[in-house]
Amino acid sequence: MSFENPDGREPLGKTAPDDVAEHGPTDRALRWTAHFYRYGYAVSYNPTKGVEEMLKLPRSTAGRWIAAAREACNLGPSEGMGKAGG
């Protein structure tokens, strides 16, 4: 299945391009991190686990990238146990 993305906007969709996590927590990678975190939360799936799986990161790295995404204002502050930042 393919879907159109004529403007080339990222992040978009349920899969990240293969090279997103290659160069560490770049601005692009942190946007994808926030995208997958919010997606996981929206579908009642552990958001950190979603970031870990979708970006193929170790759990500890996924946690650091989520924190970095919050610092970069890609995610709002955590609002307690099980709450995603908007």
Backbone torsions as a table, in degrees:
resi	resn	phi	psi	omega
1	MET	NA	132.2	174.2
2	SER	-122.3	153.9	173.2
3	PHE	-137.8	152.5	-173.1
4	GLU	-73.9	141.7	173.9
5	ASN	-142.8	66.9	-171.4
6	PRO	-62.0	-26.9	-179.5
7	ASP	-88.2	-4.3	179.8
8	GLY	63.0	31.6	-178.0
9	ARG	-77.9	142.5	175.7
10	GLU	-130.4	151.3	-9.5
11	PRO	-79.0	150.2	-179.6
12	LEU	-154.0	127.8	174.0
13	GLY	99.4	-172.3	-175.7
14	LYS	-101.2	-1.6	176.7
15	THR	-134.2	139.5	178.9
16	ALA	-90.6	152.5	172.4
17	PRO	-57.9	149.8	-175.5
18	ASP	-56.2	-30.4	-172.7
19	ASP	-92.5	4.4	-173.8
20	VAL	-58.5	-45.3	-174.3
21	ALA	-94.4	1.5	-175.4
22	GLU	-60.5	-37.3	-170.9
23	HIS	-107.7	25.0	178.4
24	GLY	84.4	-166.1	-174.7
25	PRO	-80.2	67.5	177.4
26	THR	-72.1	170.7	176.5
27	ASP	-55.7	-42.5	-179.9
28	ARG	-62.9	-46.9	-179.8
29	ALA	-63.0	-37.2	179.7
30	LEU	-70.9	-31.7	174.1
31	ARG	-65.3	-42.6	176.9
32	TRP	-65.6	-38.2	177.4
33	THR	-57.3	-50.0	179.8
34	ALA	-62.3	-40.7	179.8
35	HIS	-59.7	-49.7	-178.7
36	PHE	-69.6	-32.5	176.9
37	TYR	-63.9	-49.1	179.2
38	ARG	-64.4	-39.1	178.3
39	TYR	-61.2	-48.1	179.0
40	GLY	-57.6	-43.6	179.3
41	TYR	-64.0	-41.9	-177.0
42	ALA	-64.4	-32.6	-177.9
43	VAL	-101.0	17.9	178.1
44	SER	58.5	40.5	175.5
45	TYR	-117.2	143.4	-179.6
46	ASN	-50.7	113.7	-174.4
47	PRO	-62.4	-38.2	178.8
48	THR	-66.2	-41.7	177.5
49	LYS	-62.0	-38.1	177.2
50	GLY	-61.4	-45.2	177.8
51	VAL	-61.9	-46.0	179.9
52	GLU	-55.5	-49.7	-176.5
53	GLU	-72.2	-44.7	-174.6
54	MET	-70.7	-32.3	179.1
55	LEU	-100.3	1.5	178.5
56	LYS	55.9	53.1	-178.7
57	LEU	-114.4	152.0	169.4
58	PRO	-64.0	153.5	-177.4
59	ARG	-56.3	-42.6	-178.8
60	SER	-63.7	-38.4	178.6
61	THR	-68.1	-42.2	178.1
62	ALA	-58.0	-43.4	178.6
63	GLY	-62.0	-41.3	178.2
64	ARG	-66.5	-39.6	-179.9
65	TRP	-68.4	-36.0	176.2
66	ILE	-63.1	-44.0	177.2
67	ALA	-61.8	-41.7	178.9
68	ALA	-65.8	-36.8	177.6
69	ALA	-64.4	-37.8	176.1
70	ARG	-63.8	-45.1	179.7
71	GLU	-62.6	-33.9	-179.2
72	ALA	-84.2	6.2	179.1
73	CYS	66.8	23.5	173.4
74	ASN	-85.2	-19.9	176.6
75	LEU	-134.0	144.5	175.0
76	GLY	-73.8	173.5	179.2
77	PRO	-66.8	148.2	175.8
78	SER	-66.4	139.5	-176.5
79	GLU	-109.4	30.9	178.3
80	GLY	112.0	-177.5	-174.9
81	MET	-56.6	121.8	175.0
82	GLY	77.1	11.5	-178.4
83	LYS	-106.1	128.8	178.0
84	ALA	-90.2	141.3	173.1
85	GLY	-77.2	145.2	-175.1
86	GLY	-90.1	NA	NA
